[in-house]
Amino acid sequence: MNKKARDIFFIAFAGVALLATMYHIKGIFYPTEATPTWRHALFVFINIICIYGVLKRPGWFTWFIGLLTLQQWYSHGSYAVKLWQQEHQIHWISIADVILLPVLFILLIVDQKTKA
């Protein structure tokens, strides 16, 4: 994948992170029973870091996304499995999260290697 295509993907990921930020801001002001307010606030901060990171791509950001990917696999992944097992429902946001974050991680690694 060439640099221009990667840059387009990074911009798209920034847009997804912006949508996630807006979702979590909404969660702060209109809390639900499922997610505590502090968790929404934490992910507003994390998503802002992600927007910055995918647009500027500093070296440390690849590690940040690697750790975030593992955390989201545990969080969203276990939630998606539990929801499917208990209610036979698919939680599309969790599925997208579990698939897209590793793609972003791989693209960041490729981007770093091409810069070196």
N, C-alpha and C positions, 0 to 999 in steps of 0.2 A: 504494500500500500504506500503510495507516495505521500509526501508532506502535505500537499494541498488537500487530499482526501482525509488525512488524519486531522488537519486543522478544522475541517467541516464537522467531523465527528466530535472534536473537542468543543466546538461552539454548540452543537446539539446537546452534548452532555451538560454544558453550562445552563442551557435552557431548561433541561430536566431538573437540574439542581435548583434553579430559580422557582420552578413550580413546586418542588418539595419544600422550599423555604416558605412559600406562601401558604401551603397546607399546614405547616407547623406553626406559623404565625397565627393562623385561624384557630389552631388547637390551643394556643395560649389564652385567647380571649373567649373561646367557646369550648371549654374542656369536655371531654367525654370520659366515661367511666373506664374505658379500656386503657387509655394512655394518660399518665399524670402530666400536669402542666410543666413541671421541671424538665421532663423528657422532651417535650415540644421545644422548650427554650434551648436546651442543649443542642437539638438538631437544627434549630435556626442557625446557631453559631457554626455547627459542623457544615451545613449546606453553604453558608457564606464562604467558609474556607474552601469548599469544593469549587464554587464559582471562580474564586480567585485562582485556585490551583489549576483548573483545566484551561483557563485563559492564559496564565503566565507560565505554568509548568516548571516551578522551581524543583530542584533535585529532591528535596525532602518530601515532596508531595506524592511521589510514587510509593514511598513507604507508608505514608498516611492512608492512601487509598488501599494498599495491601491490608493494613490493619482494619480499616473500615469494612472492607470486603468480608473479612473473617467475622467481624461483629455482626454484620448484616445477614450473613449466611446463618449464623446462630439465631439471631432475632427474627428476621423475616422468614428464613427458611423453616425454623421450627414452628412458627405461627402458621405458615401455609400448610405444613404437614398436619398439624393439629386440627386446623379448620377442615381440611379434607377428610381426615379420619372421623371427626365428630359430626360434621354436618354435610359432607360431600359437596362443599363449595370451594371454588377456586378464588383465591385472593390475588387478583391480577397484579396489584402493586407489588406484592411480595415476590411474585414470579419474575416480574420485570427487574426488580432490584437485585435478585439473586443471579440473574443472567447478565444484566448490563454492567454491574460493578466489575466482574472479572474481565469483561471486554475492555473496559476503561483501563484497568490495571495493565493488561497486555499492551494496549496502545501506548500507555505511558512508558513502559519498558522499551518498546520499539523506538519511541520518540527520543528517549534518553540515549539509546545506543547510536542513533543516527546523528545526534549532536556531538557525540564524543569523537 
